[in-house]
Amino acid sequence: MTEIDDQEILKQKLADLKTEHRDLDLAIDALINSGNYSSLQLQRMKKRKLTLKDQIFKTESALLPDIIA
């Protein structure tokens, strides 16, 4: 694989992660607004959302070029 291929794969992964994060955010809001949920269910969804946020950060960092100061 070339560096360009790797960059494209990372960009697609980043887009997928952001989409999942946004969808999960909407699902959490809908769940809270419904008023019919367990705290365990909500806690698991929020934990997944934080995990996605960490993965987004790591992927974004991998996309940044290494700059030698």
PDB file of N, CA, C and O in Angstrom, chain B, residues numbered from 101:
ATOM      1  N   MET B 101       0.831  -1.187   0.000  1.00  0.00           N
ATOM      2  CA  MET B 101       0.000   0.000   0.000  1.00  0.00           C
ATOM      3  C   MET B 101       0.872   1.245   0.000  1.00  0.00           C
ATOM      4  O   MET B 101       1.955   1.280   0.585  1.00  0.00           O
ATOM      5  N   THR B 102       0.372   2.238  -0.661  1.00  0.00           N
ATOM      6  CA  THR B 102       1.110   3.493  -0.682  1.00  0.00           C
ATOM      7  C   THR B 102       0.612   4.405   0.434  1.00  0.00           C
ATOM      8  O   THR B 102      -0.410   4.151   1.072  1.00  0.00           O
ATOM      9  N   GLU B 103       1.360   5.455   0.641  1.00  0.00           N
ATOM     10  CA  GLU B 103       0.978   6.409   1.681  1.00  0.00           C
ATOM     11  C   GLU B 103      -0.361   7.065   1.348  1.00  0.00           C
ATOM     12  O   GLU B 103      -1.153   7.353   2.246  1.00  0.00           O
ATOM     13  N   ILE B 104      -0.612   7.298   0.069  1.00  0.00           N
ATOM     14  CA  ILE B 104      -1.876   7.907  -0.353  1.00  0.00           C
ATOM     15  C   ILE B 104      -3.040   6.978  -0.036  1.00  0.00           C
ATOM     16  O   ILE B 104      -4.085   7.430   0.432  1.00  0.00           O
ATOM     17  N   ASP B 105      -2.865   5.670  -0.290  1.00  0.00           N
ATOM     18  CA  ASP B 105      -3.912   4.705   0.031  1.00  0.00           C
ATOM     19  C   ASP B 105      -4.196   4.696   1.532  1.00  0.00           C
ATOM     20  O   ASP B 105      -5.351   4.668   1.957  1.00  0.00           O
ATOM     21  N   ASP B 106      -3.128   4.721   2.324  1.00  0.00           N
ATOM     22  CA  ASP B 106      -3.283   4.742   3.775  1.00  0.00           C
ATOM     23  C   ASP B 106      -4.052   5.984   4.225  1.00  0.00           C
ATOM     24  O   ASP B 106      -4.926   5.901   5.088  1.00  0.00           O
ATOM     25  N   GLN B 107      -3.725   7.127   3.639  1.00  0.00           N
ATOM     26  CA  GLN B 107      -4.416   8.379   3.978  1.00  0.00           C
ATOM     27  C   GLN B 107      -5.904   8.294   3.634  1.00  0.00           C
ATOM     28  O   GLN B 107      -6.753   8.740   4.406  1.00  0.00           O
ATOM     29  N   GLU B 108      -6.208   7.724   2.482  1.00  0.00           N
ATOM     30  CA  GLU B 108      -7.612   7.593   2.065  1.00  0.00           C
ATOM     31  C   GLU B 108      -8.374   6.658   2.992  1.00  0.00           C
ATOM     32  O   GLU B 108      -9.531   6.915   3.326  1.00  0.00           O
ATOM     33  N   ILE B 109      -7.731   5.578   3.406  1.00  0.00           N
ATOM     34  CA  ILE B 109      -8.366   4.647   4.339  1.00  0.00           C
ATOM     35  C   ILE B 109      -8.647   5.340   5.662  1.00  0.00           C
ATOM     36  O   ILE B 109      -9.723   5.181   6.238  1.00  0.00           O
ATOM     37  N   LEU B 110      -7.670   6.115   6.145  1.00  0.00           N
ATOM     38  CA  LEU B 110      -7.863   6.847   7.395  1.00  0.00           C
ATOM     39  C   LEU B 110      -8.962   7.900   7.275  1.00  0.00           C
ATOM     40  O   LEU B 110      -9.743   8.095   8.205  1.00  0.00           O
ATOM     41  N   LYS B 111      -9.019   8.575   6.134  1.00  0.00           N
ATOM     42  CA  LYS B 111     -10.072   9.579   5.924  1.00  0.00           C
ATOM     43  C   LYS B 111     -11.445   8.937   5.928  1.00  0.00           C
ATOM     44  O   LYS B 111     -12.392   9.500   6.478  1.00  0.00           O
ATOM     45  N   GLN B 112     -11.567   7.756   5.317  1.00  0.00           N
ATOM     46  CA  GLN B 112     -12.855   7.059   5.286  1.00  0.00           C
ATOM     47  C   GLN B 112     -13.221   6.574   6.686  1.00  0.00           C
ATOM     48  O   GLN B 112     -14.379   6.654   7.096  1.00  0.00           O
ATOM     49  N   LYS B 113     -12.222   6.070   7.416  1.00  0.00           N
ATOM     50  CA  LYS B 113     -12.463   5.625   8.788  1.00  0.00           C
ATOM     51  C   LYS B 113     -12.920   6.798   9.647  1.00  0.00           C
ATOM     52  O   LYS B 113     -13.844   6.659  10.449  1.00  0.00           O
ATOM     53  N   LEU B 114     -12.280   7.948   9.482  1.00  0.00           N
ATOM     54  CA  LEU B 114     -12.649   9.144  10.233  1.00  0.00           C
ATOM     55  C   LEU B 114     -14.084   9.561   9.929  1.00  0.00           C
ATOM     56  O   LEU B 114     -14.844   9.897  10.836  1.00  0.00           O
ATOM     57  N   ALA B 115     -14.443   9.538   8.671  1.00  0.00           N
ATOM     58  CA  ALA B 115     -15.810   9.898   8.282  1.00  0.00           C
ATOM     59  C   ALA B 115     -16.821   8.928   8.904  1.00  0.00           C
ATOM     60  O   ALA B 115     -17.876   9.344   9.382  1.00  0.00           O
ATOM     61  N   ASP B 116     -16.490   7.637   8.894  1.00  0.00           N
ATOM     62  CA  ASP B 116     -17.378   6.634   9.479  1.00  0.00           C
ATOM     63  C   ASP B 116     -17.525   6.831  10.986  1.00  0.00           C
ATOM     64  O   ASP B 116     -18.625   6.735  11.530  1.00  0.00           O
ATOM     65  N   LEU B 117     -16.414   7.105  11.645  1.00  0.00           N
ATOM     66  CA  LEU B 117     -16.450   7.332  13.092  1.00  0.00           C
ATOM     67  C   LEU B 117     -17.286   8.563  13.439  1.00  0.00           C
ATOM     68  O   LEU B 117     -18.080   8.536  14.379  1.00  0.00           O
ATOM     69  N   LYS B 118     -17.104   9.637  12.681  1.00  0.00           N
ATOM     70  CA  LYS B 118     -17.865  10.863  12.937  1.00  0.00           C
ATOM     71  C   LYS B 118     -19.354  10.641  12.708  1.00  0.00           C
ATOM     72  O   LYS B 118     -20.187  11.164  13.449  1.00  0.00           O
ATOM     73  N   THR B 119     -19.682   9.873  11.690  1.00  0.00           N
ATOM     74  CA  THR B 119     -21.088   9.569  11.414  1.00  0.00           C
ATOM     75  C   THR B 119     -21.693   8.764  12.557  1.00  0.00           C
ATOM     76  O   THR B 119     -22.791   9.063  13.025  1.00  0.00           O
ATOM     77  N   GLU B 120     -20.968   7.743  13.003  1.00  0.00           N
ATOM     78  CA  GLU B 120     -21.464   6.922  14.113  1.00  0.00           C
ATOM     79  C   GLU B 120     -21.610   7.752  15.378  1.00  0.00           C
ATOM     80  O   GLU B 120     -22.585   7.592  16.113  1.00  0.00           O
ATOM     81  N   HIS B 121     -20.650   8.642  15.645  1.00  0.00           N
ATOM     82  CA  HIS B 121     -20.696   9.507  16.824  1.00  0.00           C
ATOM     83  C   HIS B 121     -21.921  10.417  16.774  1.00  0.00           C
ATOM     84  O   HIS B 121     -22.634  10.565  17.766  1.00  0.00           O
ATOM     85  N   ARG B 122     -22.159  11.027  15.609  1.00  0.00           N
ATOM     86  CA  ARG B 122     -23.312  11.918  15.437  1.00  0.00           C
ATOM     87  C   ARG B 122     -24.625  11.138  15.592  1.00  0.00           C
ATOM     88  O   ARG B 122     -25.554  11.606  16.250  1.00  0.00           O
ATOM     89  N   ASP B 123     -24.698   9.947  14.982  1.00  0.00           N
ATOM     90  CA  ASP B 123     -25.908   9.128  15.086  1.00  0.00           C
ATOM     91  C   ASP B 123     -26.167   8.707  16.531  1.00  0.00           C
ATOM     92  O   ASP B 123     -27.310   8.698  16.987  1.00  0.00           O
ATOM     93  N   LEU B 124     -25.106   8.363  17.238  1.00  0.00           N
ATOM     94  CA  LEU B 124     -25.257   7.962  18.628  1.00  0.00           C
ATOM     95  C   LEU B 124     -25.707   9.145  19.479  1.00  0.00           C
ATOM     96  O   LEU B 124     -26.504   8.975  20.402  1.00  0.00           O
ATOM     97  N   ASP B 125     -25.210  10.324  19.182  1.00  0.00           N
ATOM     98  CA  ASP B 125     -25.628  11.529  19.894  1.00  0.00           C
ATOM     99  C   ASP B 125     -27.130  11.765  19.707  1.00  0.00           C
ATOM    100  O   ASP B 125     -27.844  12.086  20.658  1.00  0.00           O
ATOM    101  N   LEU B 126     -27.587  11.602  18.478  1.00  0.00           N
ATOM    102  CA  LEU B 126     -29.020  11.758  18.201  1.00  0.00           C
ATOM    103  C   LEU B 126     -29.837  10.686  18.910  1.00  0.00           C
ATOM    104  O   LEU B 126     -30.920  10.968  19.425  1.00  0.00           O
ATOM    105  N   ALA B 127     -29.327   9.463  18.940  1.00  0.00           N
ATOM    106  CA  ALA B 127     -30.030   8.368  19.607  1.00  0.00           C
ATOM    107  C   ALA B 127     -30.126   8.613  21.113  1.00  0.00           C
ATOM    108  O   ALA B 127     -31.155   8.337  21.729  1.00  0.00           O
ATOM    109  N   ILE B 128     -29.053   9.131  21.696  1.00  0.00           N
ATOM    110  CA  ILE B 128     -29.064   9.440  23.125  1.00  0.00           C
ATOM    111  C   ILE B 128     -30.092  10.525  23.422  1.00  0.00           C
ATOM    112  O   ILE B 128     -30.859  10.418  24.379  1.00  0.00           O
ATOM    113  N   ASP B 129     -30.103  11.565  22.601  1.00  0.00           N
ATOM    114  CA  ASP B 129     -31.092  12.640  22.791  1.00  0.00           C
ATOM    115  C   ASP B 129     -32.521  12.110  22.671  1.00  0.00           C
ATOM    116  O   ASP B 129     -33.387  12.465  23.472  1.00  0.00           O
ATOM    117  N   ALA B 130     -32.764  11.269  21.679  1.00  0.00           N
ATOM    118  CA  ALA B 130     -34.103  10.710  21.483  1.00  0.00           C
ATOM    119  C   ALA B 130     -34.493   9.826  22.662  1.00  0.00           C
ATOM    120  O   ALA B 130     -35.642   9.843  23.103  1.00  0.00           O
ATOM    121  N   LEU B 131     -33.545   9.061  23.164  1.00  0.00           N
ATOM    122  CA  LEU B 131     -33.809   8.185  24.300  1.00  0.00           C
ATOM    123  C   LEU B 131     -34.168   8.998  25.537  1.00  0.00           C
ATOM    124  O   LEU B 131     -35.122   8.681  26.247  1.00  0.00           O
ATOM    125  N   ILE B 132     -33.391  10.050  25.784  1.00  0.00           N
ATOM    126  CA  ILE B 132     -33.656  10.907  26.948  1.00  0.00           C
ATOM    127  C   ILE B 132     -35.023  11.578  26.811  1.00  0.00           C
ATOM    128  O   ILE B 132     -35.788  11.649  27.773  1.00  0.00           O
ATOM    129  N   ASN B 133     -35.320  12.064  25.617  1.00  0.00           N
ATOM    130  CA  ASN B 133     -36.602  12.743  25.401  1.00  0.00           C
ATOM    131  C   ASN B 133     -37.791  11.802  25.511  1.00  0.00           C
ATOM    132  O   ASN B 133     -38.897  12.233  25.837  1.00  0.00           O
ATOM    133  N   SER B 134     -37.571  10.519  25.239  1.00  0.00           N
ATOM    134  CA  SER B 134     -38.668   9.557  25.341  1.00  0.00           C
ATOM    135  C   SER B 134     -39.026   9.304  26.804  1.00  0.00           C
ATOM    136  O   SER B 134     -40.171   8.984  27.125  1.00  0.00           O
ATOM    137  N   GLY B 135     -38.045   9.449  27.679  1.00  0.00           N
ATOM    138  CA  GLY B 135     -38.281   9.241  29.094  1.00  0.00           C
ATOM    139  C   GLY B 135     -38.394   7.769  29.475  1.00  0.00           C
ATOM    140  O   GLY B 135     -38.610   7.443  30.642  1.00  0.00           O
ATOM    141  N   ASN B 136     -38.249   6.886  28.498  1.00  0.00           N
ATOM    142  CA  ASN B 136     -38.406   5.454  28.741  1.00  0.00           C
ATOM    143  C   ASN B 136     -37.076   4.746  28.484  1.00  0.00           C
ATOM    144  O   ASN B 136     -36.867   4.162  27.422  1.00  0.00           O
ATOM    145  N   TYR B 137     -36.181   4.808  29.474  1.00  0.00           N
ATOM    146  CA  TYR B 137     -34.875   4.189  29.317  1.00  0.00           C
ATOM    147  C   TYR B 137     -34.325   3.809  30.684  1.00  0.00           C
ATOM    148  O   TYR B 137     -34.755   4.326  31.715  1.00  0.00           O
ATOM    149  N   SER B 138     -33.373   2.903  30.664  1.00  0.00           N
ATOM    150  CA  SER B 138     -32.693   2.542  31.909  1.00  0.00           C
ATOM    151  C   SER B 138     -31.390   3.334  31.985  1.00  0.00           C
ATOM    152  O   SER B 138     -30.802   3.691  30.964  1.00  0.00           O
ATOM    153  N   SER B 139     -30.960   3.595  33.193  1.00  0.00           N
ATOM    154  CA  SER B 139     -29.715   4.350  33.360  1.00  0.00           C
ATOM    155  C   SER B 139     -28.530   3.551  32.823  1.00  0.00           C
ATOM    156  O   SER B 139     -27.561   4.134  32.338  1.00  0.00           O
ATOM    157  N   LEU B 140     -28.600   2.211  32.909  1.00  0.00           N
ATOM    158  CA  LEU B 140     -27.530   1.374  32.388  1.00  0.00           C
ATOM    159  C   LEU B 140     -27.428   1.508  30.870  1.00  0.00           C
ATOM    160  O   LEU B 140     -26.332   1.601  30.316  1.00  0.00           O
ATOM    161  N   GLN B 141     -28.566   1.516  30.215  1.00  0.00           N
ATOM    162  CA  GLN B 141     -28.602   1.679  28.755  1.00  0.00           C
ATOM    163  C   GLN B 141     -27.992   3.016  28.348  1.00  0.00           C
ATOM    164  O   GLN B 141     -27.186   3.083  27.419  1.00  0.00           O
ATOM    165  N   LEU B 142     -28.376   4.065  29.039  1.00  0.00           N
ATOM    166  CA  LEU B 142     -27.864   5.399  28.747  1.00  0.00           C
ATOM    167  C   LEU B 142     -26.357   5.474  29.025  1.00  0.00           C
ATOM    168  O   LEU B 142     -25.606   6.069  28.252  1.00  0.00           O
ATOM    169  N   GLN B 143     -25.932   4.875  30.117  1.00  0.00           N
ATOM    170  CA  GLN B 143     -24.516   4.874  30.473  1.00  0.00           C
ATOM    171  C   GLN B 143     -23.681   4.160  29.404  1.00  0.00           C
ATOM    172  O   GLN B 143     -22.598   4.626  29.049  1.00  0.00           O
ATOM    173  N   ARG B 144     -24.175   3.049  28.900  1.00  0.00           N
ATOM    174  CA  ARG B 144     -23.450   2.306  27.858  1.00  0.00           C
ATOM    175  C   ARG B 144     -23.342   3.112  26.569  1.00  0.00           C
ATOM    176  O   ARG B 144     -22.303   3.111  25.909  1.00  0.00           O
ATOM    177  N   MET B 145     -24.411   3.788  26.224  1.00  0.00           N
ATOM    178  CA  MET B 145     -24.397   4.602  25.009  1.00  0.00           C
ATOM    179  C   MET B 145     -23.406   5.755  25.147  1.00  0.00           C
ATOM    180  O   MET B 145     -22.669   6.058  24.209  1.00  0.00           O
ATOM    181  N   LYS B 146     -23.387   6.392  26.304  1.00  0.00           N
ATOM    182  CA  LYS B 146     -22.463   7.503  26.526  1.00  0.00           C
ATOM    183  C   LYS B 146     -21.014   7.024  26.540  1.00  0.00           C
ATOM    184  O   LYS B 146     -20.122   7.721  26.057  1.00  0.00           O
ATOM    185  N   LYS B 147     -20.783   5.839  27.092  1.00  0.00           N
ATOM    186  CA  LYS B 147     -19.428   5.283  27.104  1.00  0.00           C
ATOM    187  C   LYS B 147     -18.976   4.988  25.673  1.00  0.00           C
ATOM    188  O   LYS B 147     -17.828   5.254  25.317  1.00  0.00           O
ATOM    189  N   ARG B 148     -19.872   4.443  24.857  1.00  0.00           N
ATOM    190  CA  ARG B 148     -19.551   4.171  23.450  1.00  0.00           C
ATOM    191  C   ARG B 148     -19.234   5.479  22.733  1.00  0.00           C
ATOM    192  O   ARG B 148     -18.316   5.539  21.916  1.00  0.00           O
ATOM    193  N   LYS B 149     -19.989   6.515  23.037  1.00  0.00           N
ATOM    194  CA  LYS B 149     -19.765   7.818  22.417  1.00  0.00           C
ATOM    195  C   LYS B 149     -18.383   8.367  22.780  1.00  0.00           C
ATOM    196  O   LYS B 149     -17.705   8.934  21.923  1.00  0.00           O
ATOM    197  N   LEU B 150     -17.959   8.208  24.029  1.00  0.00           N
ATOM    198  CA  LEU B 150     -16.632   8.647  24.444  1.00  0.00           C
ATOM    199  C   LEU B 150     -15.534   7.836  23.760  1.00  0.00           C
ATOM    200  O   LEU B 150     -14.494   8.377  23.382  1.00  0.00           O
ATOM    201  N   THR B 151     -15.773   6.542  23.605  1.00  0.00           N
ATOM    202  CA  THR B 151     -14.814   5.692  22.905  1.00  0.00           C
ATOM    203  C   THR B 151     -14.663   6.160  21.462  1.00  0.00           C
ATOM    204  O   THR B 151     -13.551   6.227  20.939  1.00  0.00           O
ATOM    205  N   LEU B 152     -15.772   6.480  20.828  1.00  0.00           N
ATOM    206  CA  LEU B 152     -15.725   6.980  19.459  1.00  0.00           C
ATOM    207  C   LEU B 152     -14.965   8.295  19.382  1.00  0.00           C
ATOM    208  O   LEU B 152     -14.192   8.520  18.450  1.00  0.00           O
ATOM    209  N   LYS B 153     -15.185   9.161  20.361  1.00  0.00           N
ATOM    210  CA  LYS B 153     -14.481  10.448  20.386  1.00  0.00           C
ATOM    211  C   LYS B 153     -12.971  10.238  20.464  1.00  0.00           C
ATOM    212  O   LYS B 153     -12.207  10.925  19.786  1.00  0.00           O
ATOM    213  N   ASP B 154     -12.545   9.284  21.295  1.00  0.00           N
ATOM    214  CA  ASP B 154     -11.116   8.957  21.396  1.00  0.00           C
ATOM    215  C   ASP B 154     -10.579   8.427  20.072  1.00  0.00           C
ATOM    216  O   ASP B 154      -9.483   8.798  19.650  1.00  0.00           O
ATOM    217  N   GLN B 155     -11.349   7.558  19.414  1.00  0.00           N
ATOM    218  CA  GLN B 155     -10.925   7.002  18.131  1.00  0.00           C
ATOM    219  C   GLN B 155     -10.846   8.091  17.061  1.00  0.00           C
ATOM    220  O   GLN B 155      -9.954   8.069  16.213  1.00  0.00           O
ATOM    221  N   ILE B 156     -11.770   9.033  17.103  1.00  0.00           N
ATOM    222  CA  ILE B 156     -11.753  10.155  16.164  1.00  0.00           C
ATOM    223  C   ILE B 156     -10.476  10.968  16.374  1.00  0.00           C
ATOM    224  O   ILE B 156      -9.797  11.320  15.409  1.00  0.00           O
ATOM    225  N   PHE B 157     -10.149  11.264  17.627  1.00  0.00           N
ATOM    226  CA  PHE B 157      -8.936  12.026  17.935  1.00  0.00           C
ATOM    227  C   PHE B 157      -7.687  11.304  17.432  1.00  0.00           C
ATOM    228  O   PHE B 157      -6.818  11.924  16.819  1.00  0.00           O
ATOM    229  N   LYS B 158      -7.594  10.007  17.685  1.00  0.00           N
ATOM    230  CA  LYS B 158      -6.427   9.230  17.252  1.00  0.00           C
ATOM    231  C   LYS B 158      -6.318   9.188  15.734  1.00  0.00           C
ATOM    232  O   LYS B 158      -5.221   9.281  15.183  1.00  0.00           O
ATOM    233  N   THR B 159      -7.448   9.049  15.063  1.00  0.00           N
ATOM    234  CA  THR B 159      -7.438   8.997  13.604  1.00  0.00           C
ATOM    235  C   THR B 159      -7.047  10.346  13.022  1.00  0.00           C
ATOM    236  O   THR B 159      -6.278  10.409  12.064  1.00  0.00           O
ATOM    237  N   GLU B 160      -7.573  11.427  13.595  1.00  0.00           N
ATOM    238  CA  GLU B 160      -7.201  12.762  13.145  1.00  0.00           C
ATOM    239  C   GLU B 160      -5.705  13.004  13.351  1.00  0.00           C
ATOM    240  O   GLU B 160      -5.044  13.610  12.509  1.00  0.00           O
ATOM    241  N   SER B 161      -5.186  12.527  14.470  1.00  0.00           N
ATOM    242  CA  SER B 161      -3.752  12.683  14.743  1.00  0.00           C
ATOM    243  C   SER B 161      -2.915  11.905  13.746  1.00  0.00           C
ATOM    244  O   SER B 161      -1.847  12.367  13.344  1.00  0.00           O
ATOM    245  N   ALA B 162      -3.378  10.737  13.340  1.00  0.00           N
ATOM    246  CA  ALA B 162      -2.657   9.916  12.371  1.00  0.00           C
ATOM    247  C   ALA B 162      -2.641  10.570  10.993  1.00  0.00           C
ATOM    248  O   ALA B 162      -1.734  10.331  10.196  1.00  0.00           O
ATOM    249  N   LEU B 163      -3.643  11.392  10.718  1.00  0.00           N
ATOM    250  CA  LEU B 163      -3.727  12.074   9.425  1.00  0.00           C
ATOM    251  C   LEU B 163      -2.814  13.296   9.341  1.00  0.00           C
ATOM    252  O   LEU B 163      -2.458  13.736   8.248  1.00  0.00           O
ATOM    253  N   LEU B 164      -2.438  13.844  10.502  1.00  0.00           N
ATOM    254  CA  LEU B 164      -1.585  15.025  10.516  1.00  0.00           C
ATOM    255  C   LEU B 164      -0.154  14.614  10.148  1.00  0.00           C
ATOM    256  O   LEU B 164       0.348  13.598  10.629  1.00  0.00           O
ATOM    257  N   PRO B 165       0.487  15.395   9.306  1.00  0.00           N
ATOM    258  CA  PRO B 165       1.865  15.054   8.948  1.00  0.00           C
ATOM    259  C   PRO B 165       2.795  15.266  10.135  1.00  0.00           C
ATOM    260  O   PRO B 165       2.581  16.156  10.958  1.00  0.00           O
ATOM    261  N   ASP B 166       3.825  14.437  10.209  1.00  0.00           N
ATOM    262  CA  ASP B 166       4.838  14.605  11.247  1.00  0.00           C
ATOM    263  C   ASP B 166       5.680  15.825  10.901  1.00  0.00           C
ATOM    264  O   ASP B 166       6.256  15.908   9.817  1.00  0.00           O
ATOM    265  N   ILE B 167       5.743  16.760  11.822  1.00  0.00           N
ATOM    266  CA  ILE B 167       6.524  17.976  11.595  1.00  0.00           C
ATOM    267  C   ILE B 167       7.724  17.938  12.533  1.00  0.00           C
ATOM    268  O   ILE B 167       7.578  17.844  13.752  1.00  0.00           O
ATOM    269  N   ILE B 168       8.882  18.011  11.954  1.00  0.00           N
ATOM    270  CA  ILE B 168      10.095  18.019  12.755  1.00  0.00           C
ATOM    271  C   ILE B 168      10.440  19.469  13.066  1.00  0.00           C
ATOM    272  O   ILE B 168      10.676  20.281  12.170  1.00  0.00           O
ATOM    273  N   ALA B 169      10.464  19.768  14.352  1.00  0.00           N
ATOM    274  CA  ALA B 169      10.727  21.150  14.766  1.00  0.00           C
ATOM    275  C   ALA B 169      12.205  21.410  14.910  1.00  0.00           C
ATOM    276  O   ALA B 169      12.606  22.523  15.252  1.00  0.00           O
TER     277      ALA B 169
END
